[in-house]
């Protein structure tokens, strides 16, 4: 019954995650298709209006070129050139010149005004305008420093008295033969002058907003779809593009608030054509695509759910079999194997399970054997199988004989050796107090001082409570022995050994310094690199049959076995010696583990 519940749970989870992933995939794919189709539809629609913008911009170019040509013809006219001479024109010639401007080849001219360099005005016959009106109209200032360019500009009409904003086409008129002051020619254009450009594509302009701006961003002509108005934000964007340097297509199909914008700027006059396709125009075709995709994906989801149920039954069957075998395994019978034939990764799982059953007992026995051997051999301090009581009694007898013979040196050496051995054996305990460990190494140092008189002096500095702080025994003596053996191998007197014990950042620190030959940098790096590495690497660096380094390997191995990988064991070469540092985690609190 438990197996059925478990397997049915697997199937439910399989269906839940499969259908969930399927829905997620369908959702993501639908979003991708949606955005893809949306971009395609947007591209199709906006490309039409981009073409319309460029076409209208080219028409604007042609219109400017026509005004350029017309004003150029006016300048080349004989009567216009005669008006610039110093000799005043006859009244008949003046009237003839006024009528000439009325018949120029330019459509949608509302008014015209020509002023020669003698302040004579030539306008339509019904327009009687004093020169002061012309001077106050500020038309001349709009031409700026241009010598002979045709300029378009929009300003309020104070010359002809309407006061309304209008488009003017102006140009300075210079004499072709003499260096006289120039005259000025201005045409006031009807609104249809620019508006006619916007109605050339009547079909497209029914849906998009299109307009023409002057260089300051003021809209001079426009056509908007019904119910459409430009927002202040859109007007600001248009004004920015109108004042942008450059010409031609400034922007194509740019997404702005409320629609897609395209702008074309005419080079000479600085006027710009823009089209803004509202978002509702883009949404018409996209909505149709949305409903088609929705129906398709609903059908796909329905089919996918049915297929998921079918395949979940097929794929969970071998999982049920594997689960049954694992559930029935009692930890003793390793003969019940699993046979799967799915031609999938499940076969590998079944084979791995079978291999596990065939090897697990052997592995467990091997692990137990290895642990026992490691704990026994590595924590054994190379102390032979001796009878402690017999050894102590013998040393006491030798001590008494030396005392009878008054041999002070022999007495001191035997007393230090006896104390060293008693502390080394420690009744079989591997954990001792810092006091005992320091007493042990002190006895060893006394023995070595007797053997090597004047070779070295030593100091022991303990900043912890030695009676309440515990540490693995016999970790300082091998380090001191190395200091004497290798550090003082080339000196005969004056050596120093300093032992320092203290706590720092929750760790017990023990350091052994000798003032002898510094350790080789290469050897220090190899020893320091063993921290955090497997013990097998330490055994490779210092094998048991090696002549050198066994004491270091012994200490490092026992520290790692006792305290784990958090213990640190490092050597550092000083300028005048070598320092070995042991950092024990947990501030050296007492451990009660016995082997």
DAHU-V554759 format. One line per field, one symbol per residue. ss: DSSP state (h for helix, s for strand, l for the rest). psi: psi as a letter, one per 30 degrees, with the letter a starting at -180 (. if undefined). A space follows every 50 residues. Layout:
BEGIN
ss: ???
psi: ???
END
This chain:
BEGIN
ss: lhhhhhhhhhhhhhhhhhhhhhhhhhhhhhhhhhhhhhhhhhhhhhhhhh hhhhhhhhhhhhhhhhhhhhhhhhhhlhhhhhhlllllllhhhhhhhhhh hhllllllssssssslllllssllllllllhhhhhhllhhhhhlllllll ssssssllllllllssssssssslllllllllsssssssllhhhhhhhll lllhhhllssssslllllsssssllllllllhhhhhhhhhhhlllllsss ssssssllsssssssllllllssssssshhhhhhhhhhhhhhhhhhhhhh hhhhhhhhhhhhhhhhhhhhhhhhhhhhllllllllllllllllhhhhhh hhhhhhhhhhhhhhhhhhhhhhhhhhhhhllllllllhhhhhhhhhhhhh hhhhlllhhhhhhhhhhhhhhhhhhhhhllssshhhhhhhhhhhhhhhhh hllllssssssslllllllsssllllhhhhhhhhhhhlllllllssssss ssssllssssssssllllllhhhhhhhhllllllhhhhhhhllllllllh hhhhhhhhhhhhhhhhlsssssssllssssssssshhhlllllll
psi: eeeeeeeeeeeeeeeeeeeeeeeeeeeeeeeeeeeeeeeeeeeeeeeefe eeeeeeeeeeeeeeeeeeeeeeeeefkeeeeefflekllleeeeeeeefe ffgliklhjellkkjagggkkjalffjjkleeeeeffgeefffbgkegkk kklklkjfeggeglklkkjlkkjlkfflilklakkkkkklffeeefffge ieeeffflkklkllffgkjeklkklkgkkkleeeeeeeeeeegklllaje kkhkjljfakkkkkkkeefglkkkkjjlffeefeeeeeeeeeeeeeeeee eeeeeeeeeefeeeffefeeeeeeeeefkgfejgfjlkjkifhafeeeee eeeeeeeffeeeeeeeeeeeeeeeeeeffkhgkljljeeeeeeeeeeeee eeeeghieeeeeeeeeeeeeeeeeehhfkfklleeeeeeefeeeeeeeee eikgelllkkjjgljffgkllklhfeeeeeeeeeeeegfglflglkkkkk klkkhgkkkkkjkkgbkkkkeeeeeeeeffkfllfeeeeeeileglflfe eeeeeeeeeeeefaffkkjlkkklegakkkkkjklgghlkkgkk.
END
